[in-house]
Amino acid sequence: MLKIAMIGAGSIGFTRRLMMDILAVKEFQDTEFHFMDINKENLEMVTNLCQQMIQLNKLPAKIIATTDRKEALKGVDYVFCTVRVGGLEAFKHDIDIPLKYGVNQCVGDTLGPGGVFFALRTIPVLLDLANDMREVCPNALLFNYSNPMAMNTWALRRAGGIRVVGLCHGVQGGHRQIANALGLPKEEVDFVCAGINHQTWYIEVKHKGKDMLPYMLEAFEKHPQLSKTEPCRIDVLKRFGYYSTESNGHLSEYLPWYRKRKNELDRWIYSEDWIGGLTAGYLDQCMKKTDEYRIMYPKWLSGELEYIQLGNRSEEHGSY
């Protein structure tokens, strides 16, 4: 029986997705999950929803919920960390303060001033987490999903004294886009990515052994949808020959000259949402989601609505 701690389990959608991916594997269906969050309301909601899913599917899995981090970590084999230190209130400062000085960010959670702010408040918490792991689960492997990924994982590897892997999902999304642009089944498109989160690139793209990199630019430029939604990514592909794993909005702030001049901003972003590059787009999305979860919770709990079902294992790397 696996024991898995979910630190920051109050991330309702993500925790449910990760747990259901794990329980979709027959050999993992008796896993004992330790849910931990400092937000009691979110912790209660996610625990009730996940307990319901376990019961409906008659699984032997078990959930233990607690607000005590060290208690949640005791004796576990794996730890998933999805914490957002400071919550949305701090996130708003990450966006608003730089914007006051002309630094325009779409997400602001990886580098630049927003990423640095985020790292400065998150790294101490992650090192405390690592300290607890050394005490109560020294052999466990930490899967970190908390941003800024590169800085956080760097700090943990330098000073944490634990085993840690940083995970993100940009690679899967870009893989789907490349297959779509080339007009090929995704399962037939092989790739190799290299870089650091979130500056990762598809350095090899092949179809049945054939190198597809020479065909990528034309495929994206002629695609009726992607040619409009990915202007920044396509421009980088044109200039350097490689496609980015990250969304158009993310990439536009990682290479900040794309967001430097107000009169050019519309040229490089697809501004309908945060994925395209809307200023403060991801903050707005998170705030809407928070309200949505409170509205949807009773409907999910009653069974009136559902959007995640056992057996539909996602491409998220955690369970794999």
C-alpha positions as a Markdown table, in Angstrom:
| # | Residue | x | y | z |
|---|---|---|---|---|
| 1 | Met | 0.0 | 0.0 | 0.0 |
| 2 | Leu | 1.3 | 3.4 | -1.0 |
| 3 | Lys | 1.1 | 6.3 | 1.3 |
| 4 | Ile | 1.0 | 9.7 | -0.5 |
| 5 | Ala | 0.9 | 13.2 | 1.1 |
| 6 | Met | -0.7 | 16.0 | -0.8 |
| 7 | Ile | 0.6 | 19.3 | 0.6 |
| 8 | Gly | -1.6 | 22.2 | -0.5 |
| 9 | Ala | -4.5 | 19.7 | -1.1 |
| 10 | Gly | -6.9 | 22.6 | -1.0 |
| 11 | Ser | -6.2 | 23.1 | -4.7 |
| 12 | Ile | -9.5 | 21.4 | -5.4 |
| 13 | Gly | -9.3 | 20.7 | -9.1 |
| 14 | Phe | -5.7 | 19.7 | -9.2 |
| 15 | Thr | -5.8 | 17.5 | -6.1 |
| 16 | Arg | -8.8 | 15.6 | -7.5 |
| 17 | Arg | -7.1 | 15.2 | -10.9 |
| 18 | Leu | -3.9 | 13.9 | -9.4 |
| 19 | Met | -5.7 | 11.5 | -7.0 |
| 20 | Met | -8.0 | 10.1 | -9.7 |
| 21 | Asp | -5.0 | 9.6 | -12.0 |
| 22 | Ile | -3.3 | 7.5 | -9.3 |
| 23 | Leu | -6.5 | 5.5 | -8.5 |
| 24 | Ala | -6.9 | 4.8 | -12.3 |
| 25 | Val | -3.9 | 2.4 | -11.9 |
| 26 | Lys | -5.3 | -0.9 | -10.5 |
| 27 | Glu | -2.2 | -1.5 | -8.4 |
| 28 | Phe | -2.5 | 1.9 | -6.7 |
| 29 | Gln | -6.2 | 1.6 | -5.7 |
| 30 | Asp | -5.5 | 0.9 | -2.0 |
| 31 | Thr | -3.4 | 4.0 | -1.6 |
| 32 | Glu | -3.6 | 6.0 | 1.6 |
| 33 | Phe | -3.7 | 9.7 | 0.9 |
| 34 | His | -2.8 | 12.3 | 3.5 |
| 35 | Phe | -4.4 | 15.6 | 2.5 |
| 36 | Met | -3.0 | 18.7 | 4.1 |
| 37 | Asp | -3.8 | 22.4 | 3.7 |
| 38 | Ile | -3.9 | 25.5 | 5.9 |
| 39 | Asn | -7.3 | 26.5 | 4.4 |
| 40 | Lys | -9.8 | 24.5 | 6.3 |
| 41 | Glu | -12.7 | 25.3 | 4.0 |
| 42 | Asn | -10.9 | 24.1 | 0.9 |
| 43 | Leu | -9.5 | 21.0 | 2.7 |
| 44 | Glu | -13.0 | 20.0 | 3.8 |
| 45 | Met | -14.4 | 20.4 | 0.2 |
| 46 | Val | -11.7 | 18.5 | -1.5 |
| 47 | Thr | -11.8 | 15.7 | 1.1 |
| 48 | Asn | -15.5 | 15.3 | 0.8 |
| 49 | Leu | -15.4 | 15.2 | -3.0 |
| 50 | Cys | -12.6 | 12.7 | -3.1 |
| 51 | Gln | -14.1 | 10.5 | -0.4 |
| 52 | Gln | -17.3 | 10.5 | -2.5 |
| 53 | Met | -15.4 | 9.4 | -5.6 |
| 54 | Ile | -13.7 | 6.5 | -3.7 |
| 55 | Gln | -17.0 | 5.3 | -2.2 |
| 56 | Leu | -18.9 | 5.5 | -5.5 |
| 57 | Asn | -16.2 | 3.4 | -7.2 |
| 58 | Lys | -16.0 | 1.0 | -4.2 |
| 59 | Leu | -12.2 | 1.4 | -3.9 |
| 60 | Pro | -10.2 | 0.5 | -0.8 |
| 61 | Ala | -8.3 | 3.8 | -0.9 |
| 62 | Lys | -8.3 | 5.9 | 2.2 |
| 63 | Ile | -8.0 | 9.7 | 2.9 |
| 64 | Ile | -6.7 | 11.3 | 6.1 |
| 65 | Ala | -7.2 | 15.0 | 6.2 |
| 66 | Thr | -5.2 | 17.4 | 8.5 |
| 67 | Thr | -4.0 | 20.9 | 8.8 |
| 68 | Asp | -0.7 | 19.6 | 10.4 |
| 69 | Arg | 2.0 | 19.3 | 7.8 |
| 70 | Lys | 4.3 | 17.1 | 9.8 |
| 71 | Glu | 1.4 | 14.8 | 10.7 |
| 72 | Ala | 0.5 | 14.5 | 7.0 |
| 73 | Leu | 4.1 | 13.5 | 6.1 |
| 74 | Lys | 4.6 | 10.7 | 8.6 |
| 75 | Gly | 5.7 | 7.5 | 6.9 |
| 76 | Val | 4.7 | 8.5 | 3.4 |
| 77 | Asp | 6.4 | 7.2 | 0.2 |
| 78 | Tyr | 5.7 | 10.2 | -2.0 |
| 79 | Val | 4.8 | 13.9 | -1.4 |
| 80 | Phe | 3.0 | 16.1 | -3.9 |
| 81 | Cys | 3.4 | 19.8 | -3.2 |
| 82 | Thr | 0.9 | 22.2 | -4.9 |
| 83 | Val | 1.1 | 25.1 | -2.4 |
| 84 | Arg | 0.6 | 28.8 | -3.4 |
| 85 | Val | 2.3 | 30.6 | -0.5 |
| 86 | Gly | 0.4 | 33.8 | 0.3 |
| 87 | Gly | -2.6 | 32.8 | -1.8 |
| 88 | Leu | -4.2 | 35.1 | -4.3 |
| 89 | Glu | -3.8 | 38.2 | -2.2 |
| 90 | Ala | 0.0 | 37.9 | -2.5 |
| 91 | Phe | -0.3 | 36.9 | -6.1 |
| 92 | Lys | -2.1 | 40.2 | -6.8 |
| 93 | His | 0.9 | 42.1 | -5.5 |
| 94 | Asp | 3.2 | 40.1 | -7.8 |
| 95 | Ile | 1.3 | 41.5 | -10.7 |
| 96 | Asp | 0.2 | 45.0 | -9.6 |
| 97 | Ile | 3.5 | 46.3 | -8.2 |
| 98 | Pro | 5.6 | 45.6 | -11.3 |
| 99 | Leu | 2.8 | 46.9 | -13.5 |
| 100 | Lys | 3.0 | 50.2 | -11.6 |
| 101 | Tyr | 6.6 | 50.5 | -12.9 |
| 102 | Gly | 5.8 | 49.4 | -16.4 |
| 103 | Val | 6.6 | 45.7 | -16.2 |
| 104 | Asn | 3.7 | 43.9 | -17.9 |
| 105 | Gln | 3.2 | 40.3 | -16.8 |
| 106 | Cys | 0.6 | 37.7 | -17.9 |
| 107 | Val | 1.2 | 35.2 | -15.1 |
| 108 | Gly | 4.2 | 36.4 | -13.2 |
| 109 | Asp | 5.0 | 33.2 | -11.4 |
| 110 | Thr | 8.3 | 32.0 | -12.9 |
| 111 | Leu | 10.9 | 34.8 | -13.4 |
| 112 | Gly | 10.9 | 38.6 | -13.6 |
| 113 | Pro | 9.8 | 40.5 | -10.5 |
| 114 | Gly | 6.7 | 38.5 | -10.0 |
| 115 | Gly | 8.7 | 35.2 | -10.1 |
| 116 | Val | 11.3 | 36.6 | -7.7 |
| 117 | Phe | 8.6 | 37.8 | -5.2 |
| 118 | Phe | 7.0 | 34.4 | -5.4 |
| 119 | Ala | 10.3 | 32.6 | -4.8 |
| 120 | Leu | 11.2 | 34.7 | -1.9 |
| 121 | Arg | 8.1 | 33.7 | 0.0 |
| 122 | Thr | 7.9 | 30.1 | -1.2 |
| 123 | Ile | 11.4 | 28.8 | -0.8 |
| 124 | Pro | 11.5 | 29.2 | 3.0 |
| 125 | Val | 8.2 | 27.2 | 3.2 |
| 126 | Leu | 9.6 | 24.5 | 0.9 |
| 127 | Leu | 12.8 | 24.2 | 3.0 |
| 128 | Asp | 10.6 | 23.8 | 6.1 |
| 129 | Leu | 8.7 | 21.1 | 4.3 |
| 130 | Ala | 12.0 | 19.4 | 3.4 |
| 131 | Asn | 13.1 | 19.6 | 7.0 |
| 132 | Asp | 9.9 | 17.9 | 8.1 |
| 133 | Met | 10.4 | 15.2 | 5.4 |
| 134 | Arg | 14.0 | 14.5 | 6.7 |
| 135 | Glu | 12.5 | 13.9 | 10.1 |
| 136 | Val | 9.4 | 11.8 | 9.4 |
| 137 | Cys | 9.7 | 10.4 | 5.8 |
| 138 | Pro | 13.4 | 10.6 | 4.9 |
| 139 | Asn | 13.2 | 8.2 | 2.0 |
| 140 | Ala | 10.1 | 9.8 | 0.3 |
| 141 | Leu | 10.3 | 11.5 | -3.1 |
| 142 | Leu | 8.9 | 15.0 | -3.4 |
| 143 | Phe | 7.1 | 15.9 | -6.6 |
| 144 | Asn | 7.0 | 19.7 | -6.6 |
| 145 | Tyr | 4.3 | 21.5 | -8.7 |
| 146 | Ser | 4.7 | 24.8 | -6.9 |
| 147 | Asn | 6.1 | 27.7 | -8.9 |
| 148 | Pro | 8.5 | 29.3 | -9.6 |
| 149 | Met | 9.6 | 25.8 | -10.5 |
| 150 | Ala | 13.2 | 26.4 | -11.5 |
| 151 | Met | 14.1 | 28.5 | -8.5 |
| 152 | Asn | 12.1 | 26.3 | -6.0 |
| 153 | Thr | 13.6 | 23.1 | -7.2 |
| 154 | Trp | 17.1 | 24.6 | -7.4 |
| 155 | Ala | 16.7 | 25.7 | -3.7 |
| 156 | Leu | 15.5 | 22.3 | -2.6 |
| 157 | Arg | 18.3 | 20.5 | -4.4 |
| 158 | Arg | 20.9 | 22.8 | -2.9 |
| 159 | Ala | 19.6 | 23.0 | 0.6 |
| 160 | Gly | 16.7 | 20.6 | 1.1 |
| 161 | Gly | 18.5 | 17.4 | 1.7 |
| 162 | Ile | 15.7 | 15.3 | 0.1 |
| 163 | Arg | 15.0 | 13.7 | -3.2 |
| 164 | Val | 12.9 | 16.1 | -5.4 |
| 165 | Val | 11.6 | 16.3 | -8.9 |
| 166 | Gly | 9.9 | 19.3 | -10.4 |
| 167 | Leu | 6.8 | 18.7 | -12.6 |
| 168 | Cys | 4.8 | 20.8 | -15.0 |
| 169 | His | 2.4 | 20.2 | -17.9 |
| 170 | Gly | 3.6 | 22.4 | -20.7 |
| 171 | Val | 5.2 | 19.6 | -22.5 |
| 172 | Gln | 2.0 | 17.7 | -23.0 |
| 173 | Gly | 0.1 | 20.7 | -24.2 |
| 174 | Gly | 2.7 | 21.6 | -26.8 |
| 175 | His | 2.9 | 18.0 | -28.0 |
| 176 | Arg | -0.8 | 18.2 | -28.8 |
| 177 | Gln | -0.4 | 21.5 | -30.7 |
| 178 | Ile | 2.5 | 20.2 | -32.8 |
| 179 | Ala | 0.6 | 17.1 | -33.8 |
| 180 | Asn | -2.4 | 19.3 | -34.6 |
| 181 | Ala | -0.3 | 21.7 | -36.7 |
| 182 | Leu | 1.3 | 18.9 | -38.7 |
| 183 | Gly | -2.1 | 17.1 | -39.1 |
| 184 | Leu | -0.8 | 13.9 | -37.5 |
| 185 | Pro | -2.1 | 11.6 | -34.8 |
| 186 | Lys | -0.5 | 12.7 | -31.5 |
| 187 | Glu | 0.5 | 9.1 | -30.6 |
| 188 | Glu | 2.6 | 9.0 | -33.8 |
| 189 | Val | 4.6 | 12.2 | -33.1 |
| 190 | Asp | 7.7 | 11.5 | -31.1 |
| 191 | Phe | 9.7 | 14.3 | -29.4 |
| 192 | Val | 12.6 | 15.2 | -27.2 |
| 193 | Cys | 12.4 | 18.3 | -25.0 |
| 194 | Ala | 15.3 | 20.1 | -23.3 |
| 195 | Gly | 15.7 | 23.1 | -21.1 |
| 196 | Ile | 14.6 | 24.2 | -17.6 |
| 197 | Asn | 11.1 | 25.0 | -16.5 |
| 198 | His | 9.7 | 27.1 | -18.0 |
| 199 | Gln | 12.2 | 27.5 | -20.8 |
| 200 | Thr | 11.9 | 24.2 | -22.5 |
| 201 | Trp | 12.0 | 23.4 | -26.2 |
| 202 | Tyr | 11.1 | 20.6 | -28.6 |
| 203 | Ile | 14.6 | 20.0 | -29.9 |
| 204 | Glu | 13.5 | 16.8 | -31.8 |
| 205 | Val | 10.2 | 16.1 | -33.5 |
| 206 | Lys | 9.8 | 13.0 | -35.5 |
| 207 | His | 7.1 | 11.1 | -37.3 |
| 208 | Lys | 7.9 | 7.4 | -37.9 |
| 209 | Gly | 11.5 | 8.3 | -37.8 |
| 210 | Lys | 11.3 | 11.3 | -40.1 |
| 211 | Asp | 12.6 | 14.6 | -38.9 |
| 212 | Met | 9.6 | 17.0 | -38.8 |
| 213 | Leu | 11.5 | 20.1 | -37.5 |
| 214 | Pro | 11.9 | 21.5 | -41.0 |
| 215 | Tyr | 8.1 | 21.5 | -41.6 |
| 216 | Met | 7.1 | 23.0 | -38.3 |
| 217 | Leu | 7.2 | 26.7 | -39.1 |
| 218 | Glu | 5.1 | 26.4 | -42.3 |
| 219 | Ala | 2.6 | 24.1 | -40.5 |
| 220 | Phe | 2.1 | 26.6 | -37.7 |
| 221 | Glu | 1.9 | 29.7 | -40.0 |
| 222 | Lys | -0.7 | 28.0 | -42.2 |
| 223 | His | -2.8 | 26.6 | -39.4 |
| 224 | Pro | -6.2 | 28.4 | -39.3 |
| 225 | Gln | -6.3 | 28.6 | -35.5 |
| 226 | Leu | -2.7 | 28.2 | -34.2 |
| 227 | Ser | -1.4 | 30.9 | -36.5 |
| 228 | Lys | -3.6 | 33.4 | -34.6 |
| 229 | Thr | -3.3 | 32.1 | -31.0 |
| 230 | Glu | 0.5 | 31.5 | -30.9 |
| 231 | Pro | 2.2 | 34.6 | -32.5 |
| 232 | Cys | 5.0 | 34.8 | -30.0 |
| 233 | Arg | 5.8 | 31.1 | -30.1 |
| 234 | Ile | 5.7 | 31.1 | -33.9 |
| 235 | Asp | 8.1 | 34.1 | -34.0 |
| 236 | Val | 10.6 | 32.4 | -31.7 |
| 237 | Leu | 10.3 | 29.2 | -33.9 |
| 238 | Lys | 10.9 | 31.3 | -37.0 |
| 239 | Arg | 14.0 | 33.0 | -35.5 |
| 240 | Phe | 15.6 | 30.1 | -33.5 |
| 241 | Gly | 14.1 | 26.9 | -35.1 |
| 242 | Tyr | 12.5 | 25.5 | -32.0 |
| 243 | Tyr | 9.0 | 25.5 | -30.5 |
| 244 | Ser | 8.4 | 26.3 | -26.9 |
| 245 | Thr | 6.5 | 24.1 | -24.5 |
| 246 | Glu | 4.9 | 27.1 | -22.8 |
| 247 | Ser | 1.8 | 28.9 | -23.7 |
| 248 | Asn | 2.0 | 32.1 | -25.8 |
| 249 | Gly | 1.3 | 34.3 | -22.8 |
| 250 | His | 3.9 | 32.5 | -20.7 |
| 251 | Leu | 6.6 | 32.7 | -23.4 |
| 252 | Ser | 5.9 | 36.4 | -24.0 |
| 253 | Glu | 6.9 | 37.2 | -20.4 |
| 254 | Tyr | 9.8 | 34.9 | -20.3 |
| 255 | Leu | 11.3 | 36.7 | -23.3 |
| 256 | Pro | 10.1 | 40.1 | -22.0 |
| 257 | Trp | 11.0 | 42.2 | -25.0 |
| 258 | Tyr | 7.7 | 40.9 | -26.4 |
| 259 | Arg | 5.9 | 42.8 | -23.7 |
| 260 | Lys | 8.1 | 45.8 | -23.4 |
| 261 | Arg | 6.4 | 48.3 | -25.7 |
| 262 | Lys | 2.7 | 49.0 | -25.3 |
| 263 | Asn | 2.2 | 49.8 | -29.0 |
| 264 | Glu | 3.6 | 46.3 | -29.9 |
| 265 | Leu | 1.8 | 44.2 | -27.3 |
| 266 | Asp | -1.2 | 43.4 | -29.4 |
| 267 | Arg | 1.1 | 42.0 | -32.1 |
| 268 | Trp | 2.5 | 39.3 | -29.8 |
| 269 | Ile | -0.3 | 38.3 | -27.6 |
| 270 | Tyr | -3.6 | 36.6 | -28.3 |
| 271 | Ser | -5.4 | 38.5 | -25.6 |
| 272 | Glu | -8.7 | 36.7 | -25.1 |
| 273 | Asp | -7.4 | 34.9 | -22.0 |
| 274 | Trp | -4.2 | 34.3 | -19.9 |
| 275 | Ile | -3.0 | 31.5 | -22.2 |
| 276 | Gly | -2.8 | 34.0 | -25.0 |
| 277 | Gly | -1.1 | 36.6 | -22.9 |
| 278 | Leu | -3.7 | 39.0 | -21.4 |
| 279 | Thr | -2.2 | 41.2 | -18.8 |
| 280 | Ala | -2.8 | 39.8 | -15.3 |
| 281 | Gly | -4.8 | 37.1 | -17.1 |
| 282 | Tyr | -3.9 | 34.2 | -14.9 |
| 283 | Leu | -4.7 | 36.1 | -11.7 |
| 284 | Asp | -8.1 | 36.9 | -13.1 |
| 285 | Gln | -8.6 | 33.2 | -14.0 |
| 286 | Cys | -7.6 | 32.0 | -10.5 |
| 287 | Met | -10.0 | 34.5 | -8.9 |
| 288 | Lys | -12.9 | 33.3 | -11.1 |
| 289 | Lys | -12.1 | 29.7 | -10.4 |
| 290 | Thr | -12.2 | 30.3 | -6.6 |
| 291 | Asp | -15.7 | 31.6 | -6.8 |
| 292 | Glu | -16.7 | 28.9 | -9.3 |
| 293 | Tyr | -15.5 | 26.1 | -6.9 |
| 294 | Arg | -17.8 | 27.4 | -4.1 |
| 295 | Ile | -20.7 | 27.5 | -6.5 |
| 296 | Met | -20.0 | 24.1 | -8.1 |
| 297 | Tyr | -19.2 | 22.2 | -4.8 |
| 298 | Pro | -22.7 | 21.4 | -3.8 |
| 299 | Lys | -23.6 | 20.3 | -7.3 |
| 300 | Trp | -20.5 | 18.0 | -7.5 |
| 301 | Leu | -21.2 | 16.6 | -4.0 |
| 302 | Ser | -24.9 | 15.9 | -4.8 |
| 303 | Gly | -23.9 | 14.2 | -8.1 |
| 304 | Glu | -25.8 | 16.7 | -10.1 |
| 305 | Leu | -22.6 | 17.5 | -12.1 |
| 306 | Glu | -19.2 | 15.9 | -12.5 |
| 307 | Tyr | -16.2 | 16.6 | -14.6 |
| 308 | Ile | -13.6 | 14.1 | -13.5 |
| 309 | Gln | -14.2 | 10.4 | -13.5 |
| 310 | Leu | -12.2 | 7.4 | -12.5 |
| 311 | Gly | -10.5 | 5.7 | -15.4 |
| 312 | Asn | -10.0 | 8.8 | -17.5 |
| 313 | Arg | -6.3 | 9.1 | -16.6 |
| 314 | Ser | -4.9 | 12.4 | -17.7 |
| 315 | Glu | -1.5 | 13.1 | -19.2 |
| 316 | Glu | -0.3 | 14.8 | -16.0 |
| 317 | His | 3.1 | 13.3 | -15.2 |
| 318 | Gly | 2.6 | 12.8 | -11.5 |
| 319 | Ser | 0.9 | 9.4 | -11.5 |
| 320 | Tyr | 3.2 | 8.1 | -14.2 |
